[in-house]
Amino acid sequence: MKIHLIGIGGIGVSALAQYYLSKGHEVSGSDLVASEITDFLKEKGIKIFIGNFAKNIEKDFGLVVHSPAVKKDNPEYKKAKEFKIKTQSYPEALGDLTKEYYTIAVAGAHGKSTTTAMIALVLVGAGLDPTVIVGTKLKEFGGSNFRAGKSKILVIEACEYDSSFLYYQPKIAVVTNVDKEHLDYFKTFSNVKKAFQKFIMKLPADGFFVRNTDDANAPEIIEPKFQIKDSFLKQPEAKKIKTILKVPGMHNVSNALAVLQVARIMLVPDAVSFKALTEFEGTWRRFEIKDGKVNGKKITIVSDYAHHPNEISATLKAAREKYKNKTIWCIFQPHQHQRTYYLFNDFVKTFREIPIDKIIITDIYDVAGRETKTINREVSSKKLVEKIDKESVSYLPMDKIEKFVEENIGAGDVLIIMGAGDIYKLADDVLS
Protein backbone atom coordinates (compact mmCIF):
# COMPACT_ATOMS: atom_id res chain seq x y z
CA MET A 1 0.00 0.00 0.00
CA LYS A 2 1.09 3.57 -0.64
CA ILE A 3 0.93 5.61 2.58
CA HIS A 4 1.57 9.35 2.85
CA LEU A 5 2.08 11.26 6.11
CA ILE A 6 1.54 15.02 6.42
CA GLY A 7 3.80 16.51 9.10
CA ILE A 8 6.24 13.61 8.82
CA GLY A 9 8.99 15.57 10.58
CA GLY A 10 7.11 15.36 13.87
CA ILE A 11 8.59 13.01 16.44
CA GLY A 12 5.48 10.82 16.63
CA VAL A 13 4.48 10.85 12.96
CA SER A 14 8.05 10.02 11.91
CA ALA A 15 8.04 6.89 14.09
CA LEU A 16 4.74 5.76 12.60
CA ALA A 17 6.19 6.28 9.11
CA GLN A 18 9.02 3.92 10.01
CA TYR A 19 6.51 1.36 11.27
CA TYR A 20 4.69 1.38 7.92
CA LEU A 21 8.02 1.11 6.09
CA SER A 22 8.99 -1.91 8.23
CA LYS A 23 5.75 -3.61 7.14
CA GLY A 24 6.66 -3.27 3.48
CA HIS A 25 4.51 -0.29 2.52
CA GLU A 26 5.63 2.42 0.10
CA VAL A 27 5.90 5.48 2.32
CA SER A 28 6.11 9.20 1.53
CA GLY A 29 5.60 12.30 3.61
CA SER A 30 5.81 16.06 3.75
CA ASP A 31 6.73 18.76 6.22
CA LEU A 32 7.00 22.53 6.15
CA VAL A 33 10.76 22.53 6.72
CA ALA A 34 13.62 20.08 6.37
CA SER A 35 15.14 18.76 9.59
CA GLU A 36 17.48 16.08 10.83
CA ILE A 37 14.40 13.86 11.23
CA THR A 38 13.31 14.30 7.59
CA ASP A 39 16.91 13.72 6.49
CA PHE A 40 17.01 10.53 8.57
CA LEU A 41 13.75 9.29 7.02
CA LYS A 42 15.02 10.03 3.52
CA GLU A 43 18.09 7.89 4.22
CA LYS A 44 15.74 5.09 5.29
CA GLY A 45 14.06 5.15 1.87
CA ILE A 46 11.02 7.33 2.58
CA LYS A 47 10.17 9.90 -0.11
CA ILE A 48 10.21 13.35 1.50
CA PHE A 49 8.54 16.53 0.21
CA ILE A 50 9.36 19.90 1.78
CA GLY A 51 6.22 22.03 1.74
CA ASN A 52 2.55 21.02 1.69
CA PHE A 53 1.29 20.92 -1.90
CA ALA A 54 -1.74 19.21 -3.42
CA LYS A 55 0.48 17.65 -6.11
CA ASN A 56 2.16 15.53 -3.40
CA ILE A 57 -1.06 13.48 -3.11
CA GLU A 58 -1.58 10.71 -5.68
CA LYS A 59 -4.88 9.02 -6.49
CA ASP A 60 -3.55 5.54 -5.70
CA PHE A 61 -2.58 6.33 -2.11
CA GLY A 62 -4.23 3.83 0.24
CA LEU A 63 -3.92 5.98 3.37
CA VAL A 64 -3.03 9.55 4.32
CA VAL A 65 -2.06 10.15 7.95
CA HIS A 66 -1.73 13.69 9.27
CA SER A 67 -0.36 15.35 12.36
CA PRO A 68 -3.06 16.68 14.73
CA ALA A 69 -1.68 20.16 13.99
CA VAL A 70 -2.72 19.90 10.31
CA LYS A 71 -5.81 21.99 9.55
CA LYS A 72 -8.66 21.04 7.21
CA ASP A 73 -7.62 23.74 4.73
CA ASN A 74 -4.20 22.08 4.27
CA PRO A 75 -3.82 21.53 0.48
CA GLU A 76 -2.67 17.91 0.88
CA TYR A 77 -5.48 17.08 3.29
CA LYS A 78 -8.03 18.68 0.93
CA LYS A 79 -6.66 16.79 -2.06
CA ALA A 80 -6.79 13.47 -0.17
CA LYS A 81 -10.45 14.13 0.65
CA GLU A 82 -11.12 15.08 -2.98
CA PHE A 83 -9.63 11.75 -4.10
CA LYS A 84 -11.69 9.98 -1.39
CA ILE A 85 -8.52 8.52 0.14
CA LYS A 86 -8.82 7.19 3.70
CA THR A 87 -7.46 9.86 6.06
CA GLN A 88 -6.56 9.50 9.73
CA SER A 89 -4.91 11.69 12.33
CA TYR A 90 -1.73 10.34 13.91
CA PRO A 91 -3.51 9.27 17.14
CA GLU A 92 -6.29 7.59 15.15
CA ALA A 93 -3.77 5.59 13.11
CA LEU A 94 -1.71 4.68 16.17
CA GLY A 95 -4.92 3.78 17.97
CA ASP A 96 -5.64 1.17 15.30
CA LEU A 97 -2.21 -0.37 15.91
CA THR A 98 -2.80 -0.60 19.66
CA LYS A 99 -5.75 -2.90 18.98
CA GLU A 100 -3.51 -5.34 17.10
CA TYR A 101 -0.86 -5.65 19.84
CA TYR A 102 -0.50 -6.18 23.57
CA THR A 103 0.06 -2.47 24.11
CA ILE A 104 1.93 -0.75 26.93
CA ALA A 105 1.12 2.98 26.84
CA VAL A 106 3.09 5.54 28.85
CA ALA A 107 1.29 8.80 29.60
CA GLY A 108 2.04 11.76 31.86
CA ALA A 109 2.93 15.43 31.72
CA HIS A 110 6.64 14.72 32.18
CA GLY A 111 8.93 11.74 31.78
CA LYS A 112 6.98 9.91 29.05
CA SER A 113 9.87 9.52 26.62
CA THR A 114 12.41 8.43 29.22
CA THR A 115 10.01 5.94 30.82
CA THR A 116 8.95 4.54 27.43
CA ALA A 117 12.60 4.13 26.45
CA MET A 118 13.46 2.39 29.74
CA ILE A 119 10.53 -0.04 29.40
CA ALA A 120 11.53 -0.81 25.82
CA LEU A 121 15.14 -1.56 26.75
CA VAL A 122 14.09 -3.77 29.68
CA LEU A 123 11.78 -5.78 27.40
CA VAL A 124 14.48 -6.03 24.73
CA GLY A 125 16.92 -7.23 27.40
CA ALA A 126 14.38 -9.85 28.47
CA GLY A 127 14.14 -11.16 24.91
CA LEU A 128 10.50 -10.07 24.48
CA ASP A 129 11.32 -8.26 21.21
CA PRO A 130 8.79 -5.36 21.37
CA THR A 131 7.85 -2.87 18.67
CA VAL A 132 8.45 0.61 20.05
CA ILE A 133 7.18 4.10 19.15
CA VAL A 134 8.79 6.73 21.37
CA GLY A 135 8.97 10.53 21.31
CA THR A 136 12.75 10.75 21.24
CA LYS A 137 15.76 9.18 19.55
CA LEU A 138 17.66 6.33 21.20
CA LYS A 139 21.26 5.31 20.60
CA GLU A 140 20.19 1.71 21.17
CA PHE A 141 17.79 2.02 18.23
CA GLY A 142 20.47 3.39 15.89
CA GLY A 143 19.49 6.98 16.60
CA SER A 144 15.85 6.28 15.78
CA ASN A 145 12.57 6.85 17.64
CA PHE A 146 11.25 3.50 16.38
CA ARG A 147 12.07 -0.16 16.83
CA ALA A 148 10.51 -2.96 14.80
CA GLY A 149 9.92 -6.06 16.92
CA LYS A 150 8.71 -9.52 15.96
CA SER A 151 6.51 -10.14 19.00
CA LYS A 152 2.95 -8.91 19.57
CA ILE A 153 4.10 -6.40 22.21
CA LEU A 154 3.87 -2.69 21.40
CA VAL A 155 5.33 0.03 23.65
CA ILE A 156 4.15 3.58 22.90
CA GLU A 157 4.37 7.07 24.28
CA ALA A 158 0.82 8.33 24.83
CA CYS A 159 0.48 12.12 24.65
CA GLU A 160 -2.51 13.81 26.24
CA TYR A 161 -2.54 16.85 23.92
CA ASP A 162 -5.79 17.05 21.96
CA SER A 163 -6.88 14.05 24.08
CA SER A 164 -4.86 11.92 21.65
CA PHE A 165 -4.35 9.11 24.16
CA LEU A 166 -8.09 8.41 24.27
CA TYR A 167 -7.74 6.71 20.87
CA TYR A 168 -5.42 4.05 22.34
CA GLN A 169 -6.36 0.61 23.70
CA PRO A 170 -3.57 -0.41 26.10
CA LYS A 171 -3.37 -3.49 28.28
CA ILE A 172 -0.89 -1.71 30.57
CA ALA A 173 -1.22 2.03 31.18
CA VAL A 174 1.49 3.99 32.96
CA VAL A 175 0.95 7.54 34.23
CA THR A 176 4.19 9.16 35.35
CA ASN A 177 2.47 12.32 36.66
CA VAL A 178 -0.34 14.77 35.91
CA ASP A 179 0.39 18.49 35.63
CA LYS A 180 -0.88 21.81 34.26
CA GLU A 181 0.16 21.17 30.69
CA HIS A 182 -1.42 21.84 27.27
CA LEU A 183 -3.81 24.40 28.74
CA ASP A 184 -4.18 25.92 25.27
CA TYR A 185 -6.26 22.83 24.53
CA PHE A 186 -7.65 21.79 27.94
CA LYS A 187 -8.24 25.35 29.25
CA THR A 188 -8.35 24.21 32.91
CA PHE A 189 -6.32 21.82 35.05
CA SER A 190 -9.55 20.11 36.00
CA ASN A 191 -10.05 19.16 32.35
CA VAL A 192 -6.50 17.77 32.22
CA LYS A 193 -7.22 15.49 35.18
CA LYS A 194 -10.54 14.38 33.70
CA ALA A 195 -8.78 13.36 30.47
CA PHE A 196 -6.32 11.20 32.40
CA GLN A 197 -9.23 9.58 34.24
CA LYS A 198 -10.85 8.71 30.90
CA PHE A 199 -7.57 7.31 29.60
CA ILE A 200 -7.17 4.98 32.57
CA MET A 201 -10.76 3.81 32.49
CA LYS A 202 -10.24 2.53 28.95
CA LEU A 203 -8.23 -0.36 30.41
CA PRO A 204 -9.88 -3.78 29.99
CA ALA A 205 -10.71 -6.14 32.87
CA ASP A 206 -7.39 -7.94 32.42
CA GLY A 207 -5.46 -4.65 32.22
CA PHE A 208 -3.00 -3.01 34.60
CA PHE A 209 -2.59 0.60 35.75
CA VAL A 210 0.86 1.62 36.99
CA ARG A 211 0.33 4.70 39.13
CA ASN A 212 2.84 7.12 40.64
CA THR A 213 1.47 7.58 44.15
CA ASP A 214 4.05 10.30 44.89
CA ASP A 215 2.18 12.55 42.47
CA ALA A 216 -0.63 14.40 44.22
CA ASN A 217 -2.57 14.58 40.95
CA ALA A 218 -2.38 10.88 40.10
CA PRO A 219 -5.78 9.65 38.87
CA GLU A 220 -8.02 8.40 41.66
CA ILE A 221 -9.69 5.18 40.60
CA ILE A 222 -12.84 4.04 42.43
CA GLU A 223 -13.92 0.40 42.03
CA PRO A 224 -11.54 -0.38 39.17
CA LYS A 225 -12.22 -3.26 36.81
CA PHE A 226 -8.47 -3.70 36.34
CA GLN A 227 -5.40 -4.17 38.56
CA ILE A 228 -3.50 -1.22 40.03
CA LYS A 229 0.26 -1.42 40.62
CA ASP A 230 1.55 1.52 42.65
CA SER A 231 4.97 3.02 42.19
CA PHE A 232 6.46 5.33 44.80
CA LEU A 233 9.83 6.61 46.01
CA LYS A 234 9.52 4.96 49.45
CA GLN A 235 9.83 1.52 47.91
CA PRO A 236 12.99 -0.32 49.02
CA GLU A 237 14.15 -0.52 45.38
CA ALA A 238 14.34 3.28 45.11
CA LYS A 239 17.69 3.54 46.88
CA LYS A 240 19.25 0.86 44.69
CA ILE A 241 17.89 2.44 41.50
CA LYS A 242 19.29 5.85 42.49
CA THR A 243 22.78 4.34 42.77
CA ILE A 244 22.69 2.49 39.43
CA LEU A 245 21.04 5.07 37.15
CA LYS A 246 23.34 7.08 34.89
CA VAL A 247 20.63 9.69 34.29
CA PRO A 248 20.44 12.10 37.26
CA GLY A 249 17.51 13.32 39.33
CA MET A 250 14.84 11.86 41.58
CA HIS A 251 12.31 12.25 38.76
CA ASN A 252 14.25 9.59 36.87
CA VAL A 253 14.26 7.32 39.92
CA SER A 254 10.48 7.66 39.91
CA ASN A 255 10.37 6.84 36.19
CA ALA A 256 12.53 3.75 36.76
CA LEU A 257 10.27 2.52 39.57
CA ALA A 258 7.33 2.61 37.18
CA VAL A 259 9.43 0.64 34.68
CA LEU A 260 10.13 -1.98 37.35
CA GLN A 261 6.40 -2.41 37.97
CA VAL A 262 5.74 -2.89 34.25
CA ALA A 263 8.59 -5.40 34.01
CA ARG A 264 7.13 -7.42 36.89
CA ILE A 265 3.71 -7.45 35.22
CA MET A 266 5.47 -8.83 32.12
CA LEU A 267 7.20 -11.45 34.34
CA VAL A 268 10.66 -10.04 33.67
CA PRO A 269 13.12 -10.99 36.46
CA ASP A 270 14.33 -8.01 38.52
CA ALA A 271 17.94 -8.88 37.66
CA VAL A 272 17.20 -8.30 33.96
CA SER A 273 15.44 -5.00 34.72
CA PHE A 274 18.25 -3.70 36.92
CA LYS A 275 20.83 -4.60 34.27
CA ALA A 276 18.92 -2.69 31.58
CA LEU A 277 18.45 0.31 33.88
CA THR A 278 22.14 0.29 34.76
CA GLU A 279 23.07 0.38 31.06
CA PHE A 280 20.54 3.06 30.12
CA GLU A 281 22.47 6.19 29.04
CA GLY A 282 19.53 8.46 28.45
CA THR A 283 17.80 9.72 25.32
CA TRP A 284 18.18 12.51 22.80
CA ARG A 285 17.81 15.90 24.48
CA ARG A 286 16.98 14.49 27.92
CA PHE A 287 20.01 15.58 29.97
CA GLU A 288 22.19 14.67 26.97
CA ILE A 289 25.79 15.41 27.92
CA LYS A 290 28.38 16.63 25.41
CA ASP A 291 31.96 17.55 26.22
CA GLY A 292 33.81 20.03 24.05
CA LYS A 293 35.71 23.28 23.80
CA VAL A 294 34.69 26.90 23.35
CA ASN A 295 37.55 29.18 22.32
CA GLY A 296 39.98 26.57 23.64
CA LYS A 297 38.18 26.30 26.99
CA LYS A 298 36.92 22.84 27.97
CA ILE A 299 33.26 22.93 29.01
CA THR A 300 30.37 20.52 29.51
CA ILE A 301 27.17 21.03 27.52
CA VAL A 302 23.88 19.48 28.61
CA SER A 303 21.12 19.51 25.98
CA ASP A 304 17.67 19.12 27.52
CA TYR A 305 14.09 19.17 26.21
CA ALA A 306 12.50 20.61 29.38
CA HIS A 307 9.96 23.32 28.58
CA HIS A 308 7.41 23.16 31.43
CA PRO A 309 8.23 24.87 34.77
CA ASN A 310 8.24 21.58 36.71
CA GLU A 311 10.46 19.91 34.09
CA ILE A 312 12.85 22.86 34.21
CA SER A 313 13.00 22.71 38.00
CA ALA A 314 13.63 18.95 38.05
CA THR A 315 16.36 19.14 35.40
CA LEU A 316 18.19 22.09 36.92
CA LYS A 317 18.04 20.62 40.42
CA ALA A 318 19.49 17.39 39.00
CA ALA A 319 22.23 19.42 37.31
CA ARG A 320 23.14 21.17 40.57
CA GLU A 321 23.24 17.80 42.34
CA LYS A 322 25.49 16.30 39.65
CA TYR A 323 27.79 19.31 39.21
CA LYS A 324 27.94 20.45 42.83
CA ASN A 325 30.90 22.84 42.72
CA LYS A 326 30.82 23.98 39.09
CA THR A 327 29.48 27.19 37.61
CA ILE A 328 26.27 26.32 35.76
CA TRP A 329 24.77 28.34 32.94
CA CYS A 330 21.32 27.79 31.46
CA ILE A 331 20.06 29.10 28.13
CA PHE A 332 16.31 28.58 27.93
CA GLN A 333 14.02 28.96 24.93
CA PRO A 334 10.35 29.11 25.99
CA HIS A 335 8.18 26.82 23.86
CA GLN A 336 4.97 28.31 22.49
CA HIS A 337 3.45 31.66 23.43
CA GLN A 338 0.31 30.02 24.77
CA ARG A 339 2.19 27.78 27.22
CA THR A 340 4.22 30.79 28.38
CA TYR A 341 1.02 32.78 28.83
CA TYR A 342 -0.92 30.14 30.77
CA LEU A 343 2.05 29.20 32.99
CA PHE A 344 3.62 32.66 33.25
CA ASN A 345 3.54 32.84 37.06
CA ASP A 346 4.84 29.27 37.35
CA PHE A 347 7.81 30.17 35.12
CA VAL A 348 8.51 33.23 37.27
CA LYS A 349 8.45 31.19 40.48
CA THR A 350 10.66 28.46 39.01
CA PHE A 351 13.38 30.78 37.70
CA ARG A 352 13.43 32.78 40.92
CA GLU A 353 14.03 29.66 43.01
CA ILE A 354 16.38 27.40 41.04
CA PRO A 355 20.03 27.36 42.17
CA ILE A 356 21.74 28.14 38.84
CA ASP A 357 24.51 30.72 38.47
CA LYS A 358 23.51 32.38 35.20
CA ILE A 359 20.25 32.05 33.23
CA ILE A 360 19.65 33.49 29.76
CA ILE A 361 16.12 33.44 28.37
CA THR A 362 15.81 33.88 24.61
CA ASP A 363 12.80 34.51 22.40
CA ILE A 364 9.74 32.22 22.46
CA TYR A 365 9.61 29.42 19.90
CA ASP A 366 6.35 29.48 17.95
CA VAL A 367 4.59 26.23 17.12
CA ALA A 368 2.85 26.23 13.73
CA GLY A 369 -0.93 25.92 14.02
CA ARG A 370 -1.00 26.31 17.80
CA GLU A 371 -0.58 30.04 18.42
CA THR A 372 -2.99 32.96 18.65
CA LYS A 373 -2.09 36.55 17.75
CA THR A 374 -3.80 37.94 20.86
CA ILE A 375 -1.65 35.92 23.24
CA ASN A 376 1.47 36.57 21.15
CA ARG A 377 1.08 40.27 21.85
CA GLU A 378 0.49 39.77 25.57
CA VAL A 379 3.52 37.67 26.46
CA SER A 380 7.24 37.74 25.62
CA SER A 381 10.55 36.58 27.00
CA LYS A 382 11.46 40.18 27.86
CA LYS A 383 8.32 40.50 29.99
CA LEU A 384 9.11 37.18 31.65
CA VAL A 385 12.63 38.30 32.58
CA GLU A 386 11.32 41.64 33.89
CA LYS A 387 8.84 39.83 36.13
CA ILE A 388 11.45 37.36 37.41
CA ASP A 389 13.51 40.40 38.41
CA LYS A 390 16.63 38.49 39.42
CA GLU A 391 20.20 39.61 38.75
CA SER A 392 21.29 36.20 37.47
CA VAL A 393 18.44 36.04 34.90
CA SER A 394 18.67 38.05 31.68
CA TYR A 395 17.22 38.23 28.16
CA LEU A 396 19.20 37.85 24.94
CA PRO A 397 17.97 37.39 21.37
CA MET A 398 19.08 34.13 19.76
CA ASP A 399 21.52 35.77 17.32
CA LYS A 400 23.58 37.25 20.17
CA ILE A 401 23.83 34.18 22.43
CA GLU A 402 26.66 32.32 20.71
CA LYS A 403 29.04 35.30 20.87
CA PHE A 404 28.03 36.06 24.47
CA VAL A 405 28.77 32.48 25.57
CA GLU A 406 32.11 32.41 23.78
CA GLU A 407 33.19 35.64 25.49
CA ASN A 408 31.92 34.90 29.00
CA ILE A 409 31.86 31.17 29.78
CA GLY A 410 34.80 29.86 31.80
CA ALA A 411 36.87 26.70 31.53
CA GLY A 412 35.18 23.83 33.38
CA ASP A 413 31.76 25.50 33.36
CA VAL A 414 28.53 23.64 32.59
CA LEU A 415 26.22 25.02 29.90
CA ILE A 416 22.62 23.74 29.84
CA ILE A 417 20.80 24.37 26.57
CA MET A 418 17.11 23.92 27.28
CA GLY A 419 13.81 23.97 25.45
CA ALA A 420 11.62 21.99 23.04
CA GLY A 421 12.13 24.20 19.97
CA ASP A 422 15.24 24.63 17.81
CA ILE A 423 17.49 25.75 20.67
CA TYR A 424 19.24 22.35 20.59
CA LYS A 425 21.12 23.44 17.44
CA LEU A 426 23.01 25.92 19.59
CA ALA A 427 24.94 23.07 21.24
CA ASP A 428 26.65 22.24 17.94
CA ASP A 429 27.07 25.89 17.01
CA VAL A 430 28.81 26.73 20.29
CA LEU A 431 31.13 23.74 20.10
CA SER A 432 32.02 24.17 16.42
NORSUL-V552266 format. One line per field, one symbol per residue. ss: DSSP state (H for helix, E for strand, C for the rest). psi: psi as a letter, one per 20 degrees, with the letter a starting at -180 (. if undefined). burial: b if it has 9 or more other C-alpha atoms within 8 Angstrom, else e. Layout:
ss = ???
psi = ???
burial = ???
This chain:
ss = CEEEEECCCCHHHHHHHHHHHHCCCEEEEEECCCCHHHHHHHHHCCEEEECCCHHHCCCCCCEEEECCCCCCCCHHHHHHHHCCCCEEEHHHHHHHHHHHCEEEEEECCCCHHHHHHHHHHHHHHCCCCCEEEEEEEEHHHCCEEEECCCCCEEEEECCCHHHHHHHCCCCEEEECCCCCCCHHHHCCHHHHHHHHHHHHCCCCCCCEEEEECCCCCCCCCCCCCCEEEEECCCCCHHHHHHHHCCCCCHHHHHHHHHHHHHHHHCCCCHHHHHHHHHHCCCECCECEEEEEEECCEEEEEEEECCCCHHHHHHHHHHHHHHCCCCCEEEEEEEECHHHHHHCHHHHHHHHHHCCCCEEEEEEEECCCCCCCHHHHHHCCHHHHHHHHCCCCEEECCHHHHHHHHHHHCCCCCEEEEECCCCCCHHHHHHHC
psi = qpppppkiiqhghhghghghhhjjqoprrqrhqqrhghgghghijppppoqoqhiipqhjphpopqqhiprijphggghghhikqpqqrghgghhhhhiiropoporqhqjggggggggghghghijilqppoqkrqphikkjrjqppriakpppqpoqipjkhiiiqmqhpppohrprnqlihghgqhhhghhghghghiiqrhjrpoopoiiohjpppopmqirqpoqpqiiqhiggghhhiphprqhhhggghhhghggghhjkpqhhgghgghhipjrrpknloppqaqolipprppopqipiqghggggghhhghhgmgjqppqpopoqophgghghkghhgggghhhqmqgppppaqppqppjkqqhghhhhqrhghggghglphiprppqhiiggggghhhqqpirpopoprjcjhhhhghghi.
burial = ebbbbbbbbbbbbbbbbbbbbeeebbbbbbbeebeebbbebbeeebebbbebebeebeeebbbbbbbbebeeebbbbbbbbeeebbbbbbbbbbbbebbebbbbbbbbbebbbbbbbbbbbbbbbbebbbbbbbbbbbeebeebbbbbbeebbbbbbbbbeeebbbbbbbbbbbbbbbbbbbbeebeebebbbebbbbbbebbeeebbbbbbbeeeebbeeeeeebbebbbbbeeeebeebbeebbbbbeebbbbbbbbbbbbbeeebebebbbebbbebebbebbbbeeebbbeebbbbbbbbbbbebebbbbbbbbbbeebeeebbbbbbbbbbbbbbbebbeebbbbbeebebebbbbbbbbeeeeebeeebbeebbbeebbeebeeeebbbbeeeebbeebbeeeeebbbbbbbbbbebbebbeebee
